[in-house]
Every structure is written in structure tokens, then in C-alpha cells.
């Protein structure tokens, strides 16, 4: 049974116990895609939307590295037994099969933020039929077909993004809670290769440009916002614009503090000025 037939089963059809529950379009209507690369501030934005508007903020559903206690993710789906469509050859049907199981774990009625990182968008393969002017990830294609709005979170300062990623990879610390914002930088101070930082920053830019191309080819309804917007003095205006885009209302208290601290790895790198200078001579746009 392909994904379309699976979705369109009459309500009185008895579904096999080995099959997941049928998908409900009301789940799609309450879902919002948050698309970003790593170290873009997606966790900060997702948790803030959840806290301010009462939205459900599950772990990245297409992350295959999370432990089971993180929630229902691709890793748990792959570990489950029973018949299912092949991710390799039946990507569209497999995605619908996964989403049915995912939504079965979600609370009813509340809006859901689907946190998707660029590389994870390719977990169910690529549609290269060229019905649109690009080869597109099955996940993004299907979520767009289901008429979900996309928040596209990017970062202008890709040198800072690359440094943040490299520091996090070294320390294993990817999230810092707001209540530790005033503490001194933890862990050792690194001396990073300027050439390596430049290479990573270019890789991050390539990924962002590719994502923009894919979203444009699909024609998704999207709102792009940057990490710098969300940490600027006018951050409230940008959050309000997001709420308008997703048709949600939320009050932002005067004393509101984000659940996670804005990423700033500058205090953990000994040769930041040398890195900035090296990049400025070769690809200055990456400095933001």
C-alpha cells in the first residue's frame, strides 16, 4: 500500500495491529517545521516558542543518534520490529509510516514544532524526478505537500557558527541553560586552525545556500530569521513576526529569559582575532 492509499483509507477500515495508526490531517495542520543547521540557535528558538505559546517541542524527530529517553525519533523507529516500507526504495511511504508512529506519541491538539537539521532532511532519501527544478529531500517535499509552514533559521556570522560547532564538538557541551549565563567559560581554551575554521564556515554557507535553493524550488511557505535577529536588541519584534507567521498569539513578558543561553564561544578560543583576520583576507562575508 503506498502512502496515498494509506492516508485515504475509509474510517471503518480495520487497521492491522502491526501497522501504525492512520495519519490525521489535523496533525499536519498543527505542525510547524523549524529548519536550520547546527549551532544556529534552533534549540533556543524552539524552547522559547514552546514556553511563550504553549507549543509542543519534541526532540529532533529525524535524529538517529538520540537515546530512547529523548522521545520518539528515527533511532527508535529503526529499532522497532514489524513490517515497514524500505527507507532506501520507498522513502515517501516510509516517511508517512514513521510520521504516523511519531504523531501517536504527541499530545492532542497542541501545536507541534518539528525541529529538522539540514543533514537530517535527507534521512528518507531524495526525489530526483525533477518535477521541481532541483533534487529535493523526501522529508522536506512531503512536509511541504502536507502544507506545513517552515521557519528557516540561519546565521549571518558563519565564522562564529563554525567556531561554536568546533568548540561544542571538542567539549561535548551543546546546550547551556540560561541560569548558567553568568558563569565563567567552562572547559579548556582552544587554539583553532584559522584554515580549518574557514573551511567549516564555507561548508556551513554552502549548506544554507542549498537549503534556500531547495525551499525555493519546492515553493514552501516560509519565514527566514537569523540567530542575530533573535539575539539583537529588537528580538521581541522578530519573535512577534514569527508568531504572526504561524498564526499564534503569545505575550512576551518584560522579564522573559530564554531557556538556553545565546551561543558565544569567543571566550573559549585563544586566537579569535587571528581567525577573524585570516577569514577577512579570504572570504570576508563569512565574518557576518
C-alpha positions in Angstrom: 0.0 0.0 0.0 1.5 3.3 -1.0 1.4 6.4 1.2 -1.6 8.0 -0.6 -3.7 4.9 -0.2 -2.6 4.6 3.4 -3.8 8.1 4.1 -7.1 7.8 2.3 -8.4 4.6 3.9 -12.0 4.9 4.9 -12.6 5.4 8.6 -14.2 2.0 9.0 -11.2 0.1 7.6 -9.7 -2.2 10.3 -6.0 -1.4 10.5 -3.7 -4.3 11.2 -2.1 -4.3 14.6 1.3 -4.3 13.0 0.5 -1.1 11.2 0.7 2.3 12.8 -2.5 4.4 13.3 -3.7 6.2 10.3 -2.4 9.8 9.8 -4.8 12.6 10.6 -4.6 15.8 8.6 -5.4 17.7 11.8 -1.9 16.7 13.0 -0.3 18.3 9.9 -2.4 21.5 10.4 -0.9 21.9 13.9 2.7 21.2 12.8 5.4 23.8 12.1 8.8 22.9 10.6 11.8 24.6 12.1 14.6 24.1 9.6 18.2 25.0 10.4 21.8 23.9 10.5 23.7 23.0 13.7 24.7 25.9 16.0 22.0 28.2 14.6 20.1 28.7 17.8 17.3 26.3 17.0 17.0 24.9 20.5 16.8 28.4 21.9 14.0 29.4 19.4 12.1 26.1 19.8 12.0 26.2 23.6 11.1 29.8 23.5 8.2 29.2 21.2 7.1 26.3 23.4 7.4 28.4 26.6 5.7 31.5 25.2 2.9 29.9 23.2 2.4 26.5 24.8 3.6 24.6 21.8 4.9 21.0 21.9 8.7 20.8 21.4 9.8 17.2 20.9 13.4 16.2 20.2 14.6 16.3 16.6 12.4 13.5 15.1 14.9 12.6 12.3 17.9 12.5 14.6 19.2 8.9 14.6 21.7 9.5 17.4 19.4 10.4 20.3 18.8 7.9 23.2 15.3 6.5 23.6 14.5 8.6 26.6 14.8 11.7 24.3 11.4 10.7 22.8 10.2 9.1 19.6 12.9 9.6 16.9 14.2 7.9 13.9 16.6 5.8 16.0 13.6 4.4 17.9 11.7 3.8 14.7 14.6 1.9 13.1 14.9 -0.3 16.3 11.2 -1.3 16.2 10.3 -4.6 14.6 7.5 -5.3 12.2 7.0 -4.7 8.5 7.6 -1.3 7.2 8.4 0.4 3.8 12.1 0.5 2.9 13.8 3.8 3.6 16.1 3.1 0.7 13.5 2.4 -2.0 10.1 3.6 -0.6 11.1 6.9 1.0 7.8 8.6 0.7 5.8 5.7 2.1 8.4 5.1 4.8 8.1 8.7 5.9 4.4 8.5 6.3 4.8 5.3 8.2 7.3 7.0 10.6 5.1 10.1 11.0 2.1 8.0 12.0 4.1 6.5 14.8 5.6 9.8 15.7 2.2 11.6 16.0 0.8 8.8 18.1 3.3 9.9 20.8 2.3 13.6 20.6 -0.2 15.3 22.9 -3.6 16.1 21.3 -4.5 19.5 19.9 -1.3 21.4 20.8 0.8 22.8 18.0 4.0 20.8 17.3 7.4 22.1 16.3 9.3 19.7 14.0 12.9 20.5 14.5 14.8 19.4 11.4 18.5 19.9 10.7 19.8 20.2 7.2 21.5 16.8 7.1 18.6 15.0 8.8 16.3 16.2 6.0 17.9 13.6 3.7 17.2 10.6 6.0 14.4 9.2 3.8 16.2 9.8 0.5 15.9 12.3 -2.3 13.4 12.8 -5.0 15.4 13.4 -8.2 12.4 13.2 -10.6 13.0 16.9 -11.3 9.3 17.7 -11.1 10.7 20.9 -9.5 14.0 22.5 -10.7 16.1 20.6 -8.1 16.6 17.3 -6.5 14.8 17.6 -3.1 14.9 15.7 0.2 11.8 13.5 0.6 11.2 14.8 4.1 11.0 18.5 3.1 9.0 17.6 0.0 6.4 15.7 1.9 6.1 18.2 4.8 5.6 20.9 2.2 2.9 18.8 0.5 1.2 18.5 3.8 1.1 22.3 3.8 3.2 22.8 6.9 4.7 26.3 7.3 8.6 26.5 7.5 10.6 28.7 9.8 14.1 28.8 8.3 16.6 29.7 10.9 20.0 30.8 9.6 23.1 32.6 10.9 24.9 35.6 9.3 28.2 35.2 11.2 29.2 31.8 9.9 32.7 32.1 11.4 31.1 32.3 14.8 28.8 29.4 13.9 31.8 27.3 12.8 33.7 28.2 16.0 30.7 27.3 18.1 30.4 24.0 16.4 34.1 23.1 16.7 34.1 24.1 20.4 31.0 22.1 21.1 32.5 19.1 19.3 35.6 19.4 21.5 33.8 19.8 24.8 30.7 17.7 24.1 28.6 20.6 25.5 25.9 21.6 23.0 23.4 23.3 25.3 23.8 25.9 28.0 20.9 26.8 30.3 20.1 30.4 31.0 20.8 30.0 34.7 24.5 29.5 33.9 24.7 32.6 31.7 26.8 34.5 34.3 29.3 31.7 34.9 32.8 31.7 33.6 33.5 29.7 30.4 33.9 26.1 31.2 36.5 23.7 29.7 39.8 24.3 28.1 40.6 27.3 25.9 41.3 26.2 22.4 43.6 27.4 19.7 41.8 26.6 16.4 43.4 26.5 13.0 42.1 29.6 11.0 42.2 27.5 7.9 40.0 24.8 9.5 37.5 27.5 10.7 37.4 29.0 7.2 36.7 25.6 5.7 33.9 24.8 8.2 32.4 28.3 7.7 32.3 27.8 3.9 30.7 24.4 4.4 28.0 26.0 6.6 27.4 28.6 4.0 27.1 26.0 1.3 24.5 24.1 3.4 22.5 27.3 3.9 22.5 28.3 0.3 21.5 24.7 -0.7 18.6 24.8 1.8 17.4 28.1 0.3 17.6 26.7 -3.2 15.6 23.6 -2.1 12.9 25.6 -0.3 12.6 27.9 -3.3 12.3 25.0 -5.7 9.6 23.5 -3.6 7.8 26.8 -3.2 7.3 26.4 0.5 5.6 29.0 2.7 8.5 30.1 4.8 9.7 32.8 7.2 13.5 33.2 7.4 15.0 34.6 10.5 18.6 34.8 11.7 20.2 33.9 15.0 21.5 37.5 15.1 17.9 38.8 14.8 16.8 36.7 17.8 19.7 38.0 19.9 19.5 41.6 18.9 18.0 44.5 20.9 14.9 44.1 18.7 14.5 40.4 19.4 10.9 40.8 20.6 9.8 42.2 17.2 11.3 39.1 15.5 9.5 36.8 17.8 6.3 38.6 17.2 6.8 38.3 13.4 7.3 34.5 13.9 4.1 34.3 15.9 2.2 36.1 13.2 3.6 33.8 10.5 2.5 30.7 12.3 -0.8 32.2 13.3 -0.1 32.0 17.0 -0.6 34.7 19.7 1.7 34.9 22.7 2.5 37.6 25.2 6.2 38.2 25.8 6.8 39.2 29.4 9.1 42.1 30.1 11.4 39.9 32.2 11.4 36.9 29.8 14.6 35.0 29.6 15.3 32.3 27.0 15.5 28.7 28.4 19.0 28.4 26.8 21.8 30.9 26.7 22.7 32.5 23.4 25.8 30.8 21.9 29.0 32.7 22.4 32.2 30.6 22.2 34.6 33.6 21.8 35.9 33.2 25.4 36.9 29.6 24.6 39.1 30.4 21.7 42.6 31.9 22.3 43.3 33.1 18.7 39.9 34.6 17.7 41.4 37.8 16.3 43.8 35.8 14.1 40.9 33.7 12.8 38.8 36.8 12.0 41.8 38.4 10.2 42.5 35.3 8.2 38.9 35.0 7.1 38.6 38.7 6.3 41.5 38.4 3.9 40.0 35.4 2.0 36.2 35.4 2.4 35.1 38.4 4.4 31.3 37.8 4.1 31.7 34.8 6.4 32.5 37.2 9.3 28.9 38.3 9.2 
